[in-house]
Amino acid sequence: MASMNLHRVYIPTNARNNHYILAEFKPSDAFFDCFDDVQSCYQRLARKLFAICDEHELFNVHVIANDKLPIVRYHDEAHSLQTDKQILFFYNPKYHEGHKIHYEADHKARKIRLLFLATGDELRANAASFHSKVKKALDDLKEQYEQQGLSYKVRDHQHLTYDIFAKVKGHRESYGYKLRSLYPRYQARNCTLPEQHSEMSYVSFSIPITRAIKTEYQSQMRPGDYTQFYRSIEDSFLTLCDQLQLTHVGLVADGRQPLVRSSQIDKSDANRELQKLSFDTSAPDGQVRSIWDGEHLCDTMHFVVVASDKDKKDVGYGKFMNNAETMIRRLTGKLPINPEKQDVIVRFFQHISYQD
C-alpha cells in the first residue's frame, strides 16, 4: 500500500478540469476554389460541422479561421477574447455551450482550426467517450469533403488546475489521482488511437513579481539590469529540480506565455506573445529552457516541468507530480509569498496528438 501511495498524488477536490480537442487542417487553393469566396467557405464549412456536432451531441464547438492560436481556460462566465496572436476561451464545462465561427472576411487562413470543448460533469471519466464523439464528427466532415482530401492534425488536451495552497486556505478534502497516460486510458475504454502518436505530460505554474518580491530582492534589481535577480530565481529553480530528478524544465520571464511542445513535432519558436518550448522527453541528460530579459522586469515568471520518458510509469504520473509539487512548495517557500492570501495556480497537462 505504501508503494502504491508513492504513485498517487492528492489533489484538492475543488480542482478544475478542462478537456478540449483541437483539429486543424491546411486548406489548399483547390479547397477555397470550391466556394464563391473566402467568407462563404468558412460559413458553409461551419454550418456543416455544427449540424454534424448536433448529431454527435457536441455542444461547444468553434471554427477558427483567423490563424490565431486558441487557449482554453476555466471561468464561471463564458468569454472569448482576442489578441494579435491568440484567441482565449473562458468557460465552465457544466453550463456553457455554443457553436461559433471566428474569422475575418477577406483573410485566407493558413490553417483552419476546429475546437471542441468538453461539456458536462466528470470530464476525466468521460474523456474517452468525448474523444470518440469528436473522432466520429471529424470523420463525417471528412466524408463531406472527400474530393478535397482533408487531413487533420488532432491534439487532445486535458488539464487539472488547482491552488497548491488550497489546504492552507481551509480546503482539506482531496482525491488521490494516479494520472495514467492518455493512450492506455483511452484504449481501456474502447477509444482506439493511432499507434503513431505523440504524448506529453507536464506541469506549469506562475509566480507574479509582487511588491513583496521586489522589496526582498531590491539589492539584485537595478533599473535596466535585472540579470542578478533572474539568475537567483533560476538557480533556485534548477537546484530544486535537480534534487528531485526533474530533468526537463523551463523558465520564461520575458513577458511571453510559454507553450510546451514535443520536439518530434515542433521546434522552439517565439512571437510577440508566445514562447514555444520544445522538449525531447527521451533525452537522457535532460533539457533546460531558460528565457528571460535582463534589461526588463516582467510582471510574471512562468515555470514548466515536463515528464520525461523515465517518469512515465504504468501506474501513472503520480510520483512525477508529487516530486513537482514538492519542488513548487520549496521554491515558493524561499519567496515572500503568503499562502493564506496568495494563490499559486498549478496546472497538470496531458496532451496526445496524431495525424488523421
Number of C-alpha atoms within 10 A of each C-alpha: 5 6 7 11 14 14 23 21 21 16 21 20 14 15 17 18 21 21 25 22 23 21 24 21 17 15 17 14 9 10 15 18 11 12 13 9 13 18 17 14 17 23 16 12 15 21 15 13 22 24 14 18 23 13 11 16 13 22 19 21 23 22 25 24 22 23 20 20 16 20 13 18 18 15 14 12 10 16 12 12 11 12 10 11 15 16 19 17 18 18 22 20 23 13 12 19 18 12 19 15 18 17 20 15 15 10 12 20 20 13 17 21 25 23 22 23 26 28 23 13 12 11 20 17 11 16 21 21 16 23 21 18 18 26 20 14 22 22 14 16 19 17 13 15 12 10 10 15 13 20 15 20 14 22 19 19 20 21 21 17 22 19 21 21 20 22 15 12 14 9 12 12 12 15 13 14 16 21 21 17 20 22 19 14 16 18 12 11 14 12 18 15 19 11 8 8 13 18 17 23 27 22 23 23 18 18 18 13 13 13 10 13 14 15 12 12 15 12 10 16 17 14 8 11 15 19 17 15 19 21 15 12 16 17 12 15 20 20 15 18 21 14 11 15 14 22 23 24 25 24 24 24 23 20 19 20 18 21 16 24 20 19 14 11 12 13 13 15 11 14 10 10 14 17 19 19 25 20 27 18 23 13 13 12 9 16 19 16 15 16 18 20 16 18 13 16 23 17 12 17 21 19 22 25 24 27 23 23 14 12 19 17 16 11 14 18 22 24 21 29 25 18 19 26 16 14 23 20 14 14 17 15 12 10 14 15 17 13 17 12 9 11 17 20 15 23 22 21 19 20 22 19 22 18 15 15
